[in-house]
Amino acid sequence: MFATPAYAQTAGAAAAAGPMDMILQFLPLILLVVLFYFLMIRPQQRRMKAHQQMVAELKRGDSVVLSSGLLGKVVRVEDKEVGLEIATGVTVKVVRTMIAEVRVRGEPAPANDSKS
């Protein structure tokens, strides 16, 4: 009753829109998803891989910082846990993945295969 002729014409034109018009409507959304991937997801994956490599290369004698901020020296390395000396004579068990940073790499432990 109150519909204007111009409004009626645009409604008919929208129904006849082709597939190219639909792609153009979704293009900003697709670009936003791609941008989100390169700015958020990909750098996080790189940080995660670097952390996993750091934890895998952990050895006795390394000075480390835990995610809680605790400093210590690695005295024992196991599969999932690490023995960490936080003070002279005080050793605690720590989950390997909680190590946030290796500050100082220790000297490699001497091999026990030398015969004297």
DSSP file (Angstrom, degrees, kcal/mol; ACC not computed):
  #  RESIDUE AA STRUCTURE BP1 BP2  ACC     N-H-->O    O-->H-N    N-H-->O    O-->H-N    TCO  KAPPA ALPHA  PHI   PSI    X-CA   Y-CA   Z-CA
    1    1 A M              0   0    0      0, 0.0     0, 0.0     0, 0.0     0, 0.0   0.000 360.0 360.0 360.0 -46.3    0.0    0.0    0.0
    2    2 A F        +     0   0    0      2,-0.1     2,-0.2     0, 0.0     0, 0.0   0.332 360.0 125.4-103.0   7.0    2.8    2.5    0.9
    3    3 A A        -     0   0    0      1,-0.1     0, 0.0     2,-0.0     0, 0.0  -0.452  55.6-135.9 -68.8 132.9    5.5    0.8   -1.2
    4    4 A T     >  -     0   0    0     -2,-0.2     4,-1.8     1,-0.1     3,-0.2  -0.541  17.6-117.6 -85.8 156.2    7.2    3.1   -3.6
    5    5 A P  H  > S+     0   0    0      0, 0.0     4,-1.8     0, 0.0     5,-0.1   0.847 114.1  57.1 -62.1 -33.5    7.9    2.0   -7.1
    6    6 A A  H  > S+     0   0    0      1,-0.2     4,-1.9     2,-0.2     5,-0.2   0.903 106.0  49.8 -66.0 -39.8   11.7    2.4   -6.6
    7    7 A Y  H  > S+     0   0    0      1,-0.2     4,-1.7     2,-0.2    -1,-0.2   0.898 109.8  51.1 -64.7 -40.5   11.6    0.0   -3.6
    8    8 A A  H  X S+     0   0    0     -4,-1.8     4,-1.4     1,-0.2    -1,-0.2   0.853 108.7  51.8 -66.1 -34.9    9.7   -2.6   -5.6
    9    9 A Q  H  X S+     0   0    0     -4,-1.8     4,-1.8     1,-0.2    -1,-0.2   0.891 108.1  50.1 -70.7 -39.4   12.3   -2.3   -8.4
   10   10 A T  H  X S+     0   0    0     -4,-1.9     4,-2.0     1,-0.2    -2,-0.2   0.843 107.0  55.2 -69.7 -31.6   15.3   -2.9   -6.2
   11   11 A A  H  X S+     0   0    0     -4,-1.7     4,-1.1     1,-0.2    -1,-0.2   0.894 109.5  46.6 -67.1 -38.3   13.7   -5.9   -4.6
   12   12 A G  H  X S+     0   0    0     -4,-1.4     4,-0.9     1,-0.2    -2,-0.2   0.852 111.2  52.0 -70.5 -34.5   13.3   -7.5   -8.0
   13   13 A A  H  < S+     0   0    0     -4,-1.8     3,-0.3     1,-0.2    -2,-0.2   0.853 105.7  54.6 -71.1 -34.5   16.8   -6.6   -9.0
   14   14 A A  H >< S+     0   0    0     -4,-2.0     3,-1.1     1,-0.2    -1,-0.2   0.832 104.6  54.5 -68.3 -31.9   18.3   -8.3   -5.9
   15   15 A A  H 3< S+     0   0    0     -4,-1.1    -1,-0.2     1,-0.2    -2,-0.2   0.789 106.7  51.6 -71.3 -26.2   16.5  -11.5   -6.7
   16   16 A A  T 3< S+     0   0    0     -4,-0.9    -1,-0.2    -3,-0.3    -2,-0.2   0.271  80.4 133.7 -93.9  11.9   18.1  -11.6  -10.1
   17   17 A A    <   -     0   0    0     -3,-1.1    -3,-0.1     1,-0.1    -4,-0.0  -0.359  49.8-133.0 -65.2 140.4   21.7  -11.1   -8.7
   18   18 A G     >  -     0   0    0      1,-0.1     4,-1.2    -2,-0.0     3,-0.4  -0.225  26.3 -94.7 -88.0 178.9   24.2  -13.4  -10.2
   19   19 A P  H  > S+     0   0    0      0, 0.0     4,-1.9     0, 0.0     5,-0.1   0.784 121.3  62.1 -66.1 -26.7   26.9  -15.5   -8.6
   20   20 A M  H  > S+     0   0    0      1,-0.2     4,-2.1     2,-0.2     5,-0.1   0.887 101.0  52.6 -66.3 -37.6   29.5  -12.8   -9.2
   21   21 A D  H  > S+     0   0    0     -3,-0.4     4,-1.5     1,-0.2    -1,-0.2   0.871 107.9  51.3 -64.9 -36.3   27.6  -10.4   -6.9
   22   22 A M  H  X S+     0   0    0     -4,-1.2     4,-1.7     2,-0.2    -1,-0.2   0.895 108.8  50.6 -67.6 -39.3   27.5  -13.0   -4.2
   23   23 A I  H  X S+     0   0    0     -4,-1.9     4,-1.2     1,-0.2    -2,-0.2   0.907 109.3  51.4 -64.4 -40.6   31.3  -13.5   -4.4
   24   24 A L  H  < S+     0   0    0     -4,-2.1    -1,-0.2     1,-0.2    -2,-0.2   0.817 107.7  53.0 -66.2 -29.7   31.7   -9.7   -4.1
   25   25 A Q  H  < S+     0   0    0     -4,-1.5     4,-0.3     1,-0.2    -1,-0.2   0.864 114.6  40.6 -71.2 -35.5   29.5   -9.7   -1.0
   26   26 A F  H  X S+     0   0    0     -4,-1.7     4,-2.3     1,-0.2    -2,-0.2   0.554  91.4  90.2 -90.1  -8.5   31.6  -12.4    0.7
   27   27 A L  H  X S+     0   0    0     -4,-1.2     4,-2.6     1,-0.2     5,-0.2   0.895  85.1  50.4 -58.2 -45.3   35.0  -11.0   -0.4
   28   28 A P  H  > S+     0   0    0      0, 0.0     4,-2.0     0, 0.0    -1,-0.2   0.898 111.6  49.4 -61.4 -37.2   35.5   -8.7    2.6
   29   29 A L  H  > S+     0   0    0     -4,-0.3     4,-1.9     2,-0.2    -2,-0.2   0.910 111.6  48.2 -66.2 -41.8   34.7  -11.6    5.0
   30   30 A I  H  X S+     0   0    0     -4,-2.3     4,-2.2     1,-0.2    -1,-0.2   0.911 111.6  50.0 -65.1 -42.6   37.2  -13.9    3.1
   31   31 A L  H  X S+     0   0    0     -4,-2.6     4,-2.4     1,-0.2    -1,-0.2   0.864 108.5  53.3 -64.0 -35.9   39.9  -11.2    3.2
   32   32 A L  H  X S+     0   0    0     -4,-2.0     4,-2.3    -5,-0.2    -1,-0.2   0.892 108.5  49.2 -65.7 -40.5   39.3  -10.8    7.0
   33   33 A V  H  X S+     0   0    0     -4,-1.9     4,-2.0     2,-0.2    -2,-0.2   0.914 112.2  48.1 -65.5 -43.1   39.7  -14.5    7.6
   34   34 A V  H  X S+     0   0    0     -4,-2.2     4,-2.1     2,-0.2    -2,-0.2   0.916 112.5  48.8 -63.7 -43.8   43.0  -14.5    5.6
   35   35 A L  H  X S+     0   0    0     -4,-2.4     4,-2.0     1,-0.2     5,-0.2   0.906 109.5  52.4 -61.9 -43.1   44.3  -11.5    7.4
   36   36 A F  H  X>S+     0   0    0     -4,-2.3     4,-2.1     1,-0.2     5,-1.1   0.886 108.3  52.2 -60.2 -40.4   43.4  -13.0   10.8
   37   37 A Y  I  <>S+     0   0    0     -4,-2.0     5,-2.5     1,-0.2    -2,-0.2   0.938 113.2  42.3 -62.8 -47.7   45.3  -16.2    9.9
   38   38 A F  I  <5S+     0   0    0     -4,-2.1    -1,-0.2     1,-0.2    -2,-0.2   0.779 121.3  40.5 -74.6 -25.5   48.5  -14.3    8.9
   39   39 A L  I  <5S+     0   0    0     -4,-2.0    -1,-0.2    -5,-0.2    -2,-0.2   0.733 132.8  12.2 -93.3 -23.8   48.4  -11.9   11.9
   40   40 A M  I  X5S+     0   0    0     -4,-2.1     4,-1.2    -5,-0.2    -3,-0.2   0.779 124.6  39.9-119.7 -54.1   47.3  -14.2   14.7
   41   41 A I  I  ><S+     0   0    0     -5,-1.1     4,-2.0     2,-0.2     5,-0.2   0.937 112.0  50.3 -74.9 -48.2   47.4  -17.9   14.0
   42   42 A R  H  ><S+     0   0    0     -5,-2.5     4,-1.9     1,-0.2    -1,-0.2   0.910 111.0  47.6 -63.0 -45.7   50.6  -18.3   12.0
   43   43 A P  H  > S+     0   0    0      0, 0.0     4,-2.3     0, 0.0    -1,-0.2   0.882 110.9  53.3 -62.5 -35.4   52.9  -16.4   14.5
   44   44 A Q  H  X S+     0   0    0     -4,-1.2     4,-2.2     1,-0.2    -2,-0.2   0.896 107.5  50.8 -65.4 -38.6   51.4  -18.4   17.4
   45   45 A Q  H  X S+     0   0    0     -4,-2.0     4,-2.2     2,-0.2    -1,-0.2   0.893 109.7  50.7 -65.2 -38.8   52.2  -21.7   15.6
   46   46 A R  H  X S+     0   0    0     -4,-1.9     4,-2.3     2,-0.2    -2,-0.2   0.918 110.4  48.7 -64.1 -43.6   55.8  -20.5   15.0
   47   47 A R  H  X S+     0   0    0     -4,-2.3     4,-2.2     1,-0.2    -2,-0.2   0.895 110.8  51.4 -62.6 -39.2   56.2  -19.6   18.7
   48   48 A M  H  X S+     0   0    0     -4,-2.2     4,-2.3     2,-0.2    -2,-0.2   0.905 110.4  47.9 -65.6 -42.0   54.8  -23.0   19.7
   49   49 A K  H  X S+     0   0    0     -4,-2.2     4,-2.2     2,-0.2    -2,-0.2   0.903 111.6  50.4 -65.1 -41.3   57.3  -24.8   17.5
   50   50 A A  H  X S+     0   0    0     -4,-2.3     4,-2.2     2,-0.2    -2,-0.2   0.895 111.2  48.9 -63.9 -39.7   60.2  -22.8   18.8
   51   51 A H  H  X S+     0   0    0     -4,-2.2     4,-2.5     2,-0.2    -2,-0.2   0.912 110.3  50.5 -66.5 -42.5   59.1  -23.5   22.4
   52   52 A Q  H  X S+     0   0    0     -4,-2.3     4,-2.0     1,-0.2    -2,-0.2   0.892 111.4  48.7 -62.7 -39.1   58.8  -27.2   21.7
   53   53 A Q  H  X S+     0   0    0     -4,-2.2     4,-1.8     2,-0.2    -1,-0.2   0.906 110.6  50.7 -67.1 -41.0   62.3  -27.2   20.1
   54   54 A M  H  < S+     0   0    0     -4,-2.2    -2,-0.2     1,-0.2    -1,-0.2   0.914 112.0  46.8 -61.7 -43.9   63.8  -25.4   23.1
   55   55 A V  H >< S+     0   0    0     -4,-2.5     3,-1.0     1,-0.2    -1,-0.2   0.863 110.7  52.7 -67.8 -35.5   62.2  -27.9   25.5
   56   56 A A  H 3< S+     0   0    0     -4,-2.0    -1,-0.2     1,-0.2    -2,-0.2   0.828 108.4  50.7 -69.1 -31.2   63.4  -30.8   23.4
   57   57 A E  T 3< S+     0   0    0     -4,-1.8    -1,-0.2    -5,-0.1    -2,-0.2   0.346  81.8 129.0 -88.2   6.5   67.0  -29.5   23.4
   58   58 A L    <   +     0   0    0     -3,-1.0     2,-0.3    -4,-0.2    -3,-0.1  -0.363  33.1 172.1 -64.7 137.3   67.1  -29.0   27.2
   59   59 A K    >   -     0   0    0     -2,-0.1     3,-1.6    17,-0.0    15,-0.2  -0.924  39.5 -71.7-143.3 168.9   70.1  -30.6   29.0
   60   60 A R  T 3  S+     0   0    0     -2,-0.3    15,-0.2     1,-0.2    49,-0.1  -0.341 114.1  31.5 -62.4 137.4   71.7  -30.8   32.4
   61   61 A G  T 3  S+     0   0    0     13,-2.8    -1,-0.2     1,-0.3     2,-0.2   0.269  82.9 133.7  98.9 -10.0   73.5  -27.6   33.4
   62   62 A D    <   -     0   0    0     -3,-1.6    12,-2.7    44,-0.1     2,-0.5  -0.517  52.5-136.4 -73.5 138.0   71.1  -25.2   31.6
   63   63 A S  E     -AB  73 104A   0     41,-2.8    40,-2.2    10,-0.2    41,-1.1  -0.858  34.7-178.4 -92.2 127.0   69.9  -22.2   33.6
   64   64 A V  E     -AB  72 102A   0      8,-2.6     8,-1.9    -2,-0.5     2,-0.4  -0.823  28.5-139.7-128.7 162.0   66.2  -21.8   33.0
   65   65 A V  E     -AB  71 101A   0     36,-2.7    35,-2.2    -2,-0.3    36,-1.7  -0.991  23.2-141.7-119.1 128.9   63.3  -19.5   33.8
   66   66 A L  E >   - B   0  99A   0      4,-2.8     3,-1.8    -2,-0.4    33,-0.2  -0.409  29.3-105.8 -82.9 165.5   59.9  -21.1   34.5
   67   67 A S  T 3  S+     0   0    0     31,-2.6    32,-0.1     1,-0.3    -1,-0.1   0.723 122.5  58.4 -64.6 -19.7   56.6  -19.6   33.4
   68   68 A S  T 3  S-     0   0    0     30,-0.2    -1,-0.3     2,-0.1    31,-0.1   0.561 123.0-105.7 -84.0  -8.5   56.0  -18.6   37.0
   69   69 A G  S <  S+     0   0    0     -3,-1.8     2,-0.2     1,-0.3    -2,-0.1   0.397  71.7 144.7 100.2  -2.3   59.2  -16.6   37.1
   70   70 A L        -     0   0    0     -5,-0.1    -4,-2.8     1,-0.0    -1,-0.3  -0.518  37.8-147.0 -73.4 135.0   61.3  -19.1   39.1
   71   71 A L  E     +A   65   0A   0     -2,-0.2     2,-0.3    -6,-0.2    -6,-0.2  -0.782  31.0 141.0-102.4 146.6   64.9  -19.4   38.2
   72   72 A G  E     -A   64   0A   0     -8,-1.9    -8,-2.6    -2,-0.3     2,-0.4  -0.985  44.9-106.2-169.1 176.8   66.9  -22.6   38.5
   73   73 A K  E     -AC  63  85A   0     12,-2.0    12,-3.2    -2,-0.3     2,-0.3  -0.966  35.4-118.6-120.2 133.0   69.5  -24.9   37.1
   74   74 A V  E     + C   0  84A   0    -12,-2.7   -13,-2.8    -2,-0.4    10,-0.2  -0.544  38.0 164.0 -73.5 125.5   68.7  -28.2   35.4
   75   75 A V  E     +     0   0A   0      8,-2.9     2,-0.3     1,-0.4     9,-0.2   0.573  67.3  24.2-114.0 -18.3   70.2  -31.1   37.3
   76   76 A R  E     - C   0  83A   0      7,-1.4     7,-3.2   -17,-0.1     2,-0.5  -0.980  62.1-159.1-151.1 135.1   68.2  -34.0   35.8
   77   77 A V  E     + C   0  82A   0     -2,-0.3     5,-0.2     5,-0.2     2,-0.2  -0.972  18.9 167.2-119.4 124.9   66.3  -34.4   32.6
   78   78 A E        -     0   0    0      3,-2.4    -2,-0.0    -2,-0.5    18,-0.0  -0.587  50.1 -86.2-120.6-174.9   63.5  -37.0   32.2
   79   79 A D  S    S+     0   0    0     -2,-0.2    -1,-0.1     1,-0.2     3,-0.0   0.975 118.6   1.9 -60.9 -58.5   60.8  -37.6   29.5
   80   80 A K  S    S+     0   0    0     16,-0.1    16,-2.4    15,-0.1    17,-0.3   0.574 128.6  52.2-107.8 -13.8   58.1  -35.3   30.9
   81   81 A E  E     - D   0  95A   0     14,-0.2    -3,-2.4    15,-0.1     2,-0.4  -0.812  59.5-152.0-127.2 164.0   59.8  -33.8   33.9
   82   82 A V  E     -CD  77  94A   0     12,-2.6    12,-2.5    -2,-0.3     2,-0.6  -0.996  19.0-130.0-134.5 137.6   63.0  -31.9   34.8
   83   83 A G  E     -CD  76  93A   0     -7,-3.2    -8,-2.9    -2,-0.4    -7,-1.4  -0.812  31.7-167.8 -85.8 123.0   64.9  -31.8   38.1
   84   84 A L  E     -CD  74  92A   0      8,-3.3     8,-2.8    -2,-0.6     2,-0.8  -0.955  17.2-147.2-121.2 123.9   65.5  -28.2   38.8
   85   85 A E  E     +CD  73  91A   0    -12,-3.2   -12,-2.0    -2,-0.5     6,-0.2  -0.804  21.5 172.0 -89.6 112.7   67.9  -26.9   41.5
   86   86 A I  E     +     0   0A   0      4,-1.9     2,-0.3    -2,-0.8    -1,-0.2   0.643  69.5   3.2 -97.3 -17.2   66.4  -23.6   42.8
   87   87 A A  E >  S- D   0  90A   0      3,-1.1     3,-2.3   -14,-0.1     2,-0.3  -0.947 104.2 -62.6-154.9 168.2   68.8  -23.2   45.7
   88   88 A T  T 3  S-     0   0    0     -2,-0.3     3,-0.1     1,-0.3    -2,-0.0  -0.408 125.4  -0.8 -61.0 116.6   71.9  -25.0   47.0
   89   89 A G  T 3  S+     0   0    0     -2,-0.3     2,-0.6     1,-0.2    -1,-0.3   0.455 107.3 110.8  83.7   1.5   70.6  -28.4   48.0
   90   90 A V  E <   +D   87   0A   0     -3,-2.3    -4,-1.9     2,-0.0    -3,-1.1  -0.922  41.2 174.4-114.3 110.4   67.0  -27.7   47.0
   91   91 A T  E     -D   85   0A   0     -2,-0.6     2,-0.3    -6,-0.2    -6,-0.2  -0.946   5.6-174.5-118.4 135.0   65.8  -29.6   44.0
   92   92 A V  E     -D   84   0A   0     -8,-2.8    -8,-3.3    -2,-0.4     2,-0.4  -0.904  25.8-119.6-124.0 154.3   62.2  -29.6   42.7
   93   93 A K  E     -D   83   0A   0     -2,-0.3     2,-0.4   -10,-0.2   -10,-0.2  -0.802  34.0-175.0 -92.2 134.8   60.5  -31.6   39.9
   94   94 A V  E     -D   82   0A   0    -12,-2.5   -12,-2.6    -2,-0.4     2,-0.3  -0.981  30.5-112.5-132.3 140.6   59.1  -29.4   37.1
   95   95 A V  E >   -D   81   0A   0     -2,-0.4     3,-1.8   -14,-0.2   -14,-0.2  -0.557  30.3-129.5 -69.4 133.5   57.0  -30.3   34.1
   96   96 A R  G >  S+     0   0    0    -16,-2.4     3,-1.7     1,-0.3    -1,-0.1   0.841 103.1  60.0 -56.8 -38.3   59.1  -29.6   31.0
   97   97 A T  G 3  S+     0   0    0    -17,-0.3    -1,-0.3     1,-0.3   -16,-0.1   0.639  91.8  69.2 -70.5 -11.8   56.5  -27.6   29.2
   98   98 A M  G <  S+     0   0    0     -3,-1.8   -31,-2.6   -32,-0.0     2,-0.6   0.484  72.1 106.4 -83.7  -2.0   56.5  -25.0   32.0
   99   99 A I  E <   -B   66   0A   0     -3,-1.7   -33,-0.3   -33,-0.2     3,-0.1  -0.689  46.2-179.4 -79.3 121.0   60.0  -23.8   31.1
  100  100 A A  E     +     0   0A   0    -35,-2.2     2,-0.3    -2,-0.6   -34,-0.2   0.783  60.0   6.6 -92.7 -30.6   59.6  -20.5   29.5
  101  101 A E  E     -B   65   0A   0    -36,-1.7   -36,-2.7   -47,-0.0     2,-0.7  -0.996  54.0-138.8-156.5 143.3   63.2  -19.6   28.7
  102  102 A V  E     +B   64   0A   0     -2,-0.3   -38,-0.3   -38,-0.2     3,-0.2  -0.940  23.6 179.8-103.5 114.4   66.7  -21.0   28.7
  103  103 A R  E     +     0   0A   0    -40,-2.2     2,-0.5    -2,-0.7    -1,-0.2   0.958  67.0  15.9 -80.9 -54.3   69.0  -18.2   29.9
  104  104 A V  E    S-B   63   0A   0    -41,-1.1   -41,-2.8   -43,-0.0     2,-0.4  -0.983  72.8-135.4-128.0 125.4   72.4  -19.9   29.9
  105  105 A R        -     0   0    0     -2,-0.5   -43,-0.1   -43,-0.2     2,-0.1  -0.643  26.8-136.4 -77.2 131.7   73.3  -23.1   28.1
  106  106 A G        -     0   0    0     -2,-0.4   -44,-0.1   -47,-0.2   -45,-0.1  -0.335  26.8 -89.3 -81.5 167.6   75.3  -25.4   30.3
  107  107 A E        -     0   0    0    -46,-0.2    -1,-0.1     1,-0.1   -45,-0.0  -0.508  54.4 -95.2 -71.4 145.0   78.4  -27.3   29.2
  108  108 A P        -     0   0    0      0, 0.0    -1,-0.1     0, 0.0     3,-0.1  -0.336  45.4-103.3 -61.6 143.1   77.5  -30.8   27.8
  109  109 A A        -     0   0    0    -49,-0.1     2,-0.0     1,-0.1   -48,-0.0  -0.425  42.4-103.6 -67.4 140.3   77.8  -33.5   30.4
  110  110 A P        -     0   0    0      0, 0.0     2,-0.1     0, 0.0    -1,-0.1  -0.354  37.7-108.9 -66.6 145.6   81.0  -35.6   30.0
  111  111 A A    >   -     0   0    0      1,-0.1     3,-0.5    -3,-0.1     0, 0.0  -0.467  14.5-144.7 -74.0 145.3   80.5  -39.0   28.5
  112  112 A N  T 3  S+     0   0    0      1,-0.2    -1,-0.1    -2,-0.1     0, 0.0   0.191  81.5  89.0 -93.7  15.0   80.9  -42.0   30.8
  113  113 A D  T 3   +     0   0    0      2,-0.1     2,-0.3     0, 0.0    -1,-0.2   0.472  57.0 109.0 -93.9  -1.4   82.5  -44.2   28.1
  114  114 A S    <   -     0   0    0     -3,-0.5     2,-0.5     2,-0.0     0, 0.0  -0.608  59.2-148.1 -78.2 133.7   86.1  -43.1   28.8
  115  115 A K              0   0    0     -2,-0.3    -2,-0.1     1,-0.1    -1,-0.0  -0.880 360.0 360.0-104.6 126.2   88.1  -45.9   30.5
  116  116 A S              0   0    0     -2,-0.5    -1,-0.1     0, 0.0    -2,-0.0   0.394 360.0 360.0-116.5 360.0   90.9  -44.9   32.9
